[in-house]
């Protein structure tokens, strides 16, 4: 069966997805909206507003699209998945209602309470006065979170009361577009972070890999939180015993509780976890592939990802199996200097082709635009230099060899991605 596929999104995550899907013989033609300079080389770019469900539906009918894969969270919350499914267009991506697992941290806390799922203790506040009063009794550090979406930057670890007070003033001031929305003040969890991914069709749960992300902007895990500065897979902390605990104590109770609330979840669940003394605690959920975690997962999964996503969307996951090779992958994010705060746009990036010549390396584009043959940086996180090799040390050496070949004075990247796995 040959398929016409539409992928929604324009980041490194979508570039990696399209790169992997293209390797599957079922893929006949692939479109992407809005895409980027890298995606443009391997997919046909569709000029669509991915937040307008009717526009997406009409495009799919006109082009006879067989399968739609929704990359980022914004179209899910705009109801694109619901609109497509109403028209019987096969779609990978949860409903708007079940996407609240990512869109509202307080909603997720309520699901955790109902399902007796281990998570950090937290309180929700709707105004500055009550939040400030609560901070008087806190032990520091604490974690401050915007309840809604904030492009991966709505979480701040406050080491002192002074920092915490200043942060909640900024949050309630609407810096993250959250005017009128609550914030959460959460206990700080000690341990090692783990990103764990499953597909679920509402019945079957299929693990599809693990990764460790690097959220802080600078080396040695310093600087502000970002959307992610790099990742590696698999996470070496994940044992067979720990995976069983994560599924039995966190993932399965979530799926069961969502079903009980008549909010069946069908799609990818990305659990951000803290591991301490062999026990997992849920930090947060995302309802789409992580970025840059998706990049390391895709180079490891390859062509089979299309079959897995189809089985999930068609609710046939019980027949699915992931075929893993004994390999490792690492991805290093090149970001514009100044990110995650203000940064220049329109700067020229040269020599990407030299990095791509390093064996095992793929350069996935995120915030890029092709301007008459020149690659311009138009976003904060701009490139994902990604390498798969037989072990993490070799992948690490090659990915940094490739990164050093790219000529972009206005960019920066962390030099220590994968440090935990290399210890």
C-alpha positions as CSV (number, residue, x, y, z in Angstrom):
1,X,0.0,0.0,0.0
2,X,1.4,3.4,-1.1
3,X,0.4,6.4,1.0
4,X,0.2,10.1,0.7
5,X,1.3,11.6,4.1
6,X,1.0,15.1,5.6
7,X,3.2,16.1,8.5
8,X,2.3,19.2,10.4
9,X,5.1,21.2,12.0
10,X,8.3,23.0,11.0
11,X,11.0,22.0,13.6
12,X,13.8,19.6,14.0
13,X,11.3,17.0,15.3
14,X,9.3,17.1,12.1
15,X,12.4,17.0,9.9
16,X,13.5,13.9,11.8
17,X,10.1,12.3,11.5
18,X,9.9,12.9,7.7
19,X,13.5,11.7,7.3
20,X,12.6,8.4,9.0
21,X,9.1,8.0,7.3
22,X,10.7,8.6,3.8
23,X,12.7,5.3,4.3
24,X,9.5,3.3,4.5
25,X,8.3,1.8,1.2
26,X,4.7,2.6,2.1
27,X,5.5,6.3,1.8
28,X,4.7,7.4,-1.7
29,X,4.5,11.2,-1.3
30,X,5.0,13.3,1.7
31,X,3.9,16.9,2.4
32,X,4.8,19.2,5.3
33,X,3.4,22.5,6.6
34,X,5.0,24.9,7.3
35,X,8.3,23.0,7.0
36,X,11.8,24.6,6.9
37,X,14.9,24.8,4.7
38,X,15.9,21.2,5.5
39,X,12.5,19.7,5.2
40,X,12.1,21.4,1.8
41,X,14.8,19.0,0.4
42,X,12.9,15.8,1.3
43,X,9.1,16.8,1.3
44,X,6.8,19.0,-0.6
45,X,6.0,22.2,1.4
46,X,2.3,23.0,1.8
47,X,1.3,26.6,2.4
48,X,-1.1,26.0,5.3
49,X,-2.0,27.6,8.6
50,X,-1.6,24.5,10.8
51,X,-3.8,26.1,13.5
52,X,-6.9,26.2,11.2
53,X,-8.6,22.8,11.2
54,X,-10.8,23.6,8.1
55,X,-7.8,24.5,6.0
56,X,-6.0,21.3,6.9
57,X,-9.2,19.2,6.2
58,X,-9.7,20.8,2.8
59,X,-6.1,20.3,1.8
60,X,-6.3,16.6,2.8
61,X,-9.4,16.1,0.7
62,X,-8.0,18.0,-2.3
63,X,-4.7,16.1,-2.2
64,X,-6.2,12.7,-1.2
65,X,-4.0,12.5,1.9
66,X,-4.1,9.0,3.5
67,X,-2.4,9.8,6.8
68,X,-1.8,13.0,8.9
69,X,0.9,13.1,11.5
70,X,0.7,16.1,13.9
71,X,4.1,17.1,15.3
72,X,3.7,20.1,17.7
73,X,1.2,20.6,20.5
74,X,-0.4,23.9,19.2
75,X,-2.4,22.2,16.3
76,X,-3.7,19.5,18.8
77,X,-5.0,22.3,21.0
78,X,-6.5,24.0,18.0
79,X,-8.7,20.9,17.4
80,X,-7.0,19.8,14.2
81,X,-6.9,16.1,15.2
82,X,-10.6,16.2,16.1
83,X,-11.6,17.9,12.8
84,X,-9.6,15.4,10.7
85,X,-11.0,12.4,12.6
86,X,-14.6,13.7,12.1
87,X,-13.9,13.5,8.4
88,X,-12.6,10.0,8.7
89,X,-9.0,11.1,7.7
90,X,-6.6,8.8,9.5
91,X,-4.6,10.9,12.0
92,X,-1.8,10.4,14.5
93,X,-2.3,12.8,17.4
94,X,-4.6,12.9,20.5
95,X,-7.8,14.8,20.8
96,X,-7.9,18.4,22.0
97,X,-9.5,17.3,25.3
98,X,-6.9,14.6,26.1
99,X,-4.1,17.0,25.0
100,X,-4.8,18.8,28.3
101,X,-2.3,16.4,29.8
102,X,0.3,18.8,28.3
103,X,-1.7,22.0,28.1
104,X,-2.5,22.2,31.8
105,X,-0.2,21.1,34.5
106,X,-3.0,21.4,37.1
107,X,-5.1,19.1,34.9
108,X,-2.3,16.5,35.0
109,X,-2.0,16.8,38.7
110,X,-5.7,16.0,39.0
111,X,-5.3,12.9,36.9
112,X,-2.3,11.9,39.1
113,X,-4.5,12.3,42.2
114,X,-7.3,10.2,40.7
115,X,-4.9,7.5,39.5
116,X,-2.6,7.5,42.6
117,X,0.3,8.3,40.3
118,X,3.6,9.4,42.1
119,X,4.3,13.0,41.3
120,X,5.9,16.1,42.9
121,X,3.7,17.8,45.6
122,X,2.4,21.1,44.3
123,X,-0.1,23.9,44.9
124,X,-1.9,26.0,42.3
125,X,-2.2,29.8,42.6
126,X,-4.4,32.2,40.8
127,X,-2.9,35.5,42.0
128,X,0.4,37.0,43.0
129,X,-0.6,37.7,46.7
130,X,-1.5,34.1,47.5
131,X,1.5,32.7,45.7
132,X,3.9,35.2,47.5
133,X,2.3,34.3,50.9
134,X,2.8,30.6,50.2
135,X,6.5,31.1,49.4
136,X,7.0,32.4,53.0
137,X,6.7,28.8,54.2
138,X,8.6,27.0,51.5
139,X,11.9,25.2,51.6
140,X,14.2,26.1,48.7
141,X,14.8,25.4,45.9
142,X,11.3,25.2,44.6
143,X,10.0,24.7,41.0
144,X,7.7,27.4,39.5
145,X,5.6,26.5,36.6
146,X,3.2,28.3,34.3
147,X,0.1,26.2,34.1
148,X,-0.3,26.4,30.3
149,X,2.1,26.1,27.3
150,X,5.2,28.2,27.2
151,X,7.4,26.7,24.5
152,X,9.4,24.7,27.0
153,X,10.5,27.9,28.9
154,X,7.7,28.2,31.5
155,X,9.5,26.3,34.2
156,X,12.0,28.0,36.6
157,X,14.0,26.4,39.4
158,X,14.2,29.1,42.1
159,X,17.1,28.6,44.5
160,X,16.0,31.4,46.9
161,X,12.9,33.2,48.0
162,X,14.1,36.4,46.3
163,X,14.4,34.6,42.9
164,X,11.0,32.9,43.5
165,X,9.2,36.2,44.2
166,X,10.7,37.9,41.2
167,X,9.8,34.9,39.0
168,X,6.2,34.8,40.1
169,X,5.8,38.5,39.4
170,X,7.1,37.9,35.9
171,X,4.8,34.9,35.4
172,X,1.7,36.7,36.6
173,X,2.8,39.7,34.5
174,X,2.2,37.6,31.4
175,X,5.7,37.1,30.0
176,X,4.8,33.6,28.9
177,X,1.4,34.6,27.4
178,X,-0.4,33.3,30.5
179,X,-2.3,36.4,31.6
180,X,-5.1,35.3,33.9
181,X,-3.8,31.7,34.1
182,X,-2.6,30.1,37.3
183,X,0.9,29.0,38.3
184,X,2.1,26.0,40.2
185,X,4.6,26.0,43.0
186,X,6.1,22.6,43.2
187,X,8.6,20.7,45.4
188,X,12.0,20.3,44.0
189,X,12.8,16.7,43.2
190,X,16.3,15.3,43.6
191,X,17.5,12.5,41.3
192,X,18.3,11.9,37.7
193,X,15.9,12.9,34.9
194,X,14.6,10.5,32.3
195,X,12.4,11.0,29.2
196,X,10.3,7.9,28.5
197,X,8.1,7.5,25.4
198,X,5.2,5.2,24.7
199,X,2.6,4.8,22.0
200,X,-0.9,4.0,23.2
201,X,-4.2,3.4,21.3
202,X,-6.1,3.7,24.6
203,X,-5.8,0.0,25.3
204,X,-2.2,-1.2,24.5
205,X,0.9,0.5,25.7
206,X,4.0,0.1,23.6
207,X,7.3,1.6,24.8
208,X,9.2,3.2,22.0
209,X,12.4,4.4,23.6
210,X,14.1,6.5,26.2
211,X,16.3,9.6,26.2
212,X,17.9,12.2,28.4
213,X,17.4,15.8,27.5
214,X,19.6,18.8,28.5
215,X,17.3,21.7,29.4
216,X,19.7,24.3,30.6
217,X,21.2,26.7,28.1
218,X,24.9,26.3,29.0
219,X,27.5,23.6,29.9
220,X,27.4,21.9,33.3
221,X,23.6,22.4,33.4
222,X,23.8,26.1,34.1
223,X,21.8,29.0,32.7
224,X,18.1,29.4,32.0
225,X,15.8,26.6,31.1
226,X,15.3,26.2,27.3
227,X,13.2,24.0,25.0
228,X,16.2,21.6,25.0
229,X,19.8,21.9,24.0
230,X,20.5,18.3,23.2
231,X,19.6,14.7,24.0
232,X,20.9,11.2,23.8
233,X,19.3,7.8,23.6
234,X,19.0,5.3,25.1
235,X,19.1,6.6,28.7
236,X,21.5,4.3,30.4
237,X,19.6,4.7,33.7
238,X,16.6,2.8,32.3
239,X,16.7,-0.9,33.4
240,X,14.1,-3.6,32.7
241,X,13.0,-3.4,36.3
242,X,12.6,0.4,36.2
243,X,10.7,0.3,32.9
244,X,8.2,-2.1,34.5
245,X,7.7,0.3,37.4
246,X,7.2,3.3,35.1
247,X,4.5,1.5,33.1
248,X,2.8,-0.1,36.1
249,X,2.9,3.0,38.5
250,X,2.7,5.9,36.0
251,X,1.8,5.1,32.4
252,X,-0.9,2.5,32.8
253,X,-2.7,4.4,35.6
254,X,-2.7,7.5,33.4
255,X,-4.2,5.6,30.4
256,X,-6.8,3.9,32.7
257,X,-7.7,7.2,34.5
258,X,-8.1,9.0,31.2
259,X,-10.4,6.3,29.9
260,X,-12.4,6.4,33.1
261,X,-12.8,10.2,32.6
262,X,-14.1,9.5,29.1
263,X,-11.0,11.2,27.7
264,X,-9.3,8.3,25.9
265,X,-5.7,9.0,25.0
266,X,-4.5,7.9,21.6
267,X,-1.0,9.0,20.5
268,X,2.4,9.3,22.0
269,X,2.8,9.9,25.7
270,X,6.2,11.5,26.6
271,X,6.7,11.2,30.4
272,X,9.3,13.5,32.0
273,X,10.4,11.5,35.0
274,X,12.7,11.9,38.0
275,X,14.4,8.7,39.1
276,X,15.7,8.4,42.7
277,X,16.8,5.1,44.4
278,X,15.3,3.2,41.5
279,X,11.8,4.7,41.9
280,X,10.2,6.9,39.2
281,X,8.2,10.1,39.9
282,X,6.3,12.0,37.2
283,X,7.4,15.5,36.5
284,X,5.2,16.3,33.6
285,X,3.6,14.9,30.4
286,X,3.9,15.9,26.8
287,X,1.4,14.6,24.3
288,X,3.8,14.7,21.3
289,X,7.4,13.7,20.6
290,X,9.9,15.7,22.4
291,X,12.3,18.0,20.6
292,X,15.3,17.2,20.5
293,X,14.4,13.7,21.9
294,X,12.5,12.9,18.7
295,X,15.7,13.3,16.7
296,X,17.6,10.7,18.6
297,X,14.7,8.3,18.6
298,X,14.1,8.7,14.8
299,X,17.7,7.9,13.8
300,X,17.4,4.7,15.9
301,X,13.9,3.7,14.8
302,X,14.2,4.5,11.1
303,X,11.6,3.3,8.7
304,X,9.6,1.3,11.2
305,X,8.2,4.4,12.8
306,X,5.6,4.8,10.1
307,X,4.3,1.3,10.7
308,X,4.2,2.0,14.5
309,X,2.3,5.3,14.1
310,X,-0.2,3.7,11.7
311,X,-0.9,0.8,14.1
312,X,-1.4,3.4,16.9
313,X,-3.8,5.5,14.8
314,X,-5.7,2.5,13.6
315,X,-5.9,1.1,17.2
316,X,-3.9,-2.0,16.3
317,X,-1.0,-1.6,18.6
318,X,-1.4,-5.1,20.1
319,X,0.2,-6.4,16.9
320,X,3.1,-4.0,17.0
321,X,6.7,-4.7,18.0
322,X,9.7,-2.4,18.1
323,X,12.9,-3.8,16.5
324,X,15.9,-2.2,18.3
325,X,19.5,-2.3,17.2
326,X,22.3,-2.2,19.8
327,X,23.2,1.4,19.1
328,X,23.2,4.9,20.6
329,X,22.3,8.3,19.2
330,X,23.1,11.9,20.3
331,X,21.8,15.2,19.1
332,X,23.4,18.6,19.7
333,X,21.2,21.8,19.3
334,X,22.8,24.8,17.6
335,X,20.9,27.9,18.9
336,X,21.1,31.6,18.1
337,X,23.2,33.5,20.6
338,X,20.9,35.1,23.2
339,X,18.4,32.2,23.1
340,X,16.3,31.6,25.2
341,X,16.0,35.4,25.5
342,X,16.2,37.8,22.6
343,X,18.4,36.9,19.6
344,X,19.1,38.1,16.1
345,X,17.2,36.7,13.1
346,X,18.3,36.4,9.5
347,X,22.0,35.5,10.1
348,X,23.7,33.3,7.5
349,X,24.7,29.7,8.3
350,X,27.4,28.1,6.1
351,X,29.1,24.7,5.7
352,X,26.1,22.6,6.8
353,X,27.0,20.2,4.0
354,X,30.5,19.6,5.5
355,X,28.9,18.4,8.7
356,X,26.6,16.1,6.8
357,X,29.6,14.4,5.2
358,X,30.7,13.0,8.6
359,X,29.6,9.3,8.6
360,X,26.5,8.6,10.7
361,X,25.6,12.3,11.0
362,X,22.3,13.9,10.0
363,X,21.7,17.6,10.4
364,X,18.0,18.3,11.1
365,X,16.8,21.8,10.6
366,X,14.6,23.7,13.0
367,X,14.5,27.5,12.7
368,X,15.9,27.9,9.1
369,X,14.8,29.5,5.9
370,X,16.3,29.1,2.4
371,X,16.9,32.6,0.8
372,X,18.2,32.2,-2.7
373,X,20.5,29.3,-1.7
374,X,21.6,30.9,1.6
375,X,20.5,29.2,4.8
376,X,19.2,31.8,7.2
377,X,18.6,31.4,11.0
378,X,15.0,32.5,11.8
379,X,14.5,30.9,15.2
380,X,16.0,30.3,18.6
381,X,16.9,26.6,18.2
382,X,18.1,26.4,14.7
383,X,19.9,23.1,13.9
384,X,20.1,19.6,15.4
385,X,23.4,17.8,14.6
386,X,22.5,14.2,15.2
387,X,24.6,11.0,15.1
388,X,23.8,7.3,15.5
389,X,26.7,4.9,16.2
390,X,27.4,1.6,17.9
391,X,28.1,3.3,21.2
392,X,27.6,6.7,22.8
393,X,31.3,7.6,23.0
394,X,31.7,7.2,19.2
395,X,28.5,9.1,18.5
396,X,29.6,11.9,20.8
397,X,32.9,12.3,19.1
398,X,31.4,12.3,15.6
399,X,28.6,14.7,16.5
400,X,31.0,17.3,17.9
401,X,33.4,16.8,14.9
402,X,30.4,17.7,12.6
403,X,29.3,20.6,14.8
404,X,32.7,22.2,14.6
405,X,32.5,22.2,10.8
406,X,29.4,24.5,10.7
407,X,30.3,28.1,10.1
408,X,27.8,30.3,12.0
409,X,29.3,33.1,14.2
410,X,25.8,34.0,15.5
411,X,25.2,30.5,17.0
412,X,26.3,28.6,20.0
413,X,25.9,25.0,21.4
414,X,26.7,23.1,24.5
415,X,29.9,21.1,24.5
416,X,28.8,18.5,27.1
417,X,25.7,16.8,25.7
418,X,25.6,13.2,26.9
419,X,27.8,13.7,29.9
420,X,25.8,11.5,32.2
421,X,25.9,8.6,29.8
422,X,29.6,9.1,29.2
423,X,30.5,9.1,32.9
